[in-house]
Every structure is written in C-alpha cells, then in structure tokens.
Amino acid sequence: DLATSFLEQPLDNPLMNAAGVWCTLAAQLDALVESSAGALVTKSCTLSRRDGNAEPRYRALPLGSINSMGLPNEGYAYYLDYAACHDYERKPLFVSVSGLSLDDNLTIVAALREAVLPAFLELNLSCPNVEGKPQPGYDFEAMDQFLAEVATAYRRPFGVKLPPYFDFVHFDTAAEILNRYDNLAFITCINSIGNGLVIDTDSESTVIRPKDGFGGLGGDYVLPTALANVNAFYRRCPGKTIIGCGGVQTGAHVFQHLLAGATLVQVGTALHEEGPSIFDRLQHELRELMAKKGYSRIEEFRGRLKTL
Ligand code: DHB
C-alpha cells in the first residue's frame, strides 16, 4: 500500500512528474492524470506565452540529461484554465509559477488566489536557463524579499522549488529564511544542477545550442545532491513538508528519497525518457522493495534514515 497524504490531502501514491517534464500542454497533463502518478504539476509559467530557447535544447545522456529550455510555456492563464477544470478528487494538481520578476510572480499568484482552486502553488525560485535572470534561490536577499511579498499576497499554504545547495552555511541560511514564513508549507528539493557543460568528444562540440552549451543537469548526475538537499531541509525545517526531486529512475531511488524525508517524489529525466508508464514501473519496484524489507506502509520508514 503506497497510499500517503500531502498537506491533509490523501494520495494513492507519492509519485508525480517534476515541473517541466510532460506538462506544457493540456494533452500532456491529461496523460499524467490518466497515468498512475499520485499527483501532477504544470510547466513553470510566466505572465505571457514563451517559445523558449533555440533547439536543440535538451539532450539525453548515458548518465542523465542536460537542458536549457528557457521556460517555453503557454502563459499562466492557460494553466489556470487547466487547473479550473481539473478533477481534484482524482489526484492533487500543483501549479508551478516562475515569473520573470517579483512583480510578474505577484500578478500570477494574485490570479491563482482569486481563482480559489484546491491547486497547490509551487513557486519556482530556481530556473537556471533564462539569460540575464539569476536564480532567486542563489541570492538570499532576493529570496527573502520574494517570499515576504508572495507569502503576504497569497496568504494560503504554498511551496517553493529550490536549487541545489552545496554548503552547510547555505543549507542553514536558506532554511532559516524559509522557516520565517508560516504559510510556506512545502519545499521541493532540487531543481537541476544549473549550468553544467556536456562536451561530445567526436564532434569536439557542445550538445545543446543555447548559452554556448551550458545547461541544467538531471538524472544520475544529481541523485546524491538531491538526497543531500532533501535530508538537509528535512532536518532543518521540521514544520514543513519536503518534496524530493532529482535522479529518480528506480523504485530504490524513490525509497531513498522517502528515507531522506520526502513526502512526495518527483520524476524528471526518467519520465522524459520513458513516458508516463514509468509511474507503473516505479510503484511496482517500490512495492517489491518494501515487501522484501517487511514494510507495509510508507510511514513506517519515511524520514527514518540511519547514520553511522
Ligand atoms: C526551465 C528550467 C528549469 O530548471 C526551471 O526550473 C524552469 C524552467 C526551462 O529552461 O524551461
């Protein structure tokens, strides 16, 4: 039994897509609704529709992926319309918001608030792929200002999608800021490891076109960094719910995110490569692993990571 709950809402299982993957158009979102995913999230939206960066802008690799999509999306009104028609009895829907400025975020968040939907807001503080737009998650002063204004304007529970951090001082500082906001209910760790560079030996070239080949990494490259961030914020933010994201390709990886303290687990690169049927496979593998270990419910091990 993989049943769980998220902010009081029951879910059939803890799996969902990672924002950006299989969720830009209504037909893709519909496929996630029809899949066995326990929840789904829409593509990070901006005020207006965007084409995104030049192609090729995503490349699958033996150990993961690199992308510099550049926020191609239909504009926030499209996703609010989708959210207005969603059947929330069937599974929860998250709306990812990634406005290009604080003002844009406030406009979108006000519209989401006024729509009075049971959707969850995931405020993206960590898109690494728009030139000239630094990630608020890497500027703690900007992050605090974004949160102060969004938390006040939105008033309802919401969450943030964070970039990966790599230093205990940054875990401590980020957690201290997040803990100031009572209606910041959940934290999604992690976005891609930003601005990696993949080089093809044969062609002596980069593999994606935007930004001279620099792009966000996903897949095997990021799993240990994702687990570190999930567990670092799980330890530091006891009042908040953690969503794990990064490097999930098997049921064992889902199990590791849950052990580290995640309540829900998102799938990005592997969903991009395998399609929505991946949720059947991951649940099958997680169930088998739990049975082998003698666990019948996720709550028996979630957050119970052992240390040496
Ligand atoms: C994009 C990438 C991200 O990692 C993100 O959080 C939002 C948008 C993109 O390039 O489209």
Boltz pocket constraint, residues with backbone or C-beta under 6 A from the ligand:
constraints:
  - pocket:
      binder: B
      contacts: [[A, 19], [A, 20], [A, 44], [A, 52], [A, 67], [A, 68], [A, 69], [A, 70], [A, 71], [A, 72], [A, 98], [A, 124], [A, 126], [A, 127], [A, 128], [A, 129], [A, 130], [A, 191], [A, 192], [A, 216]]
      max_distance: 6.0
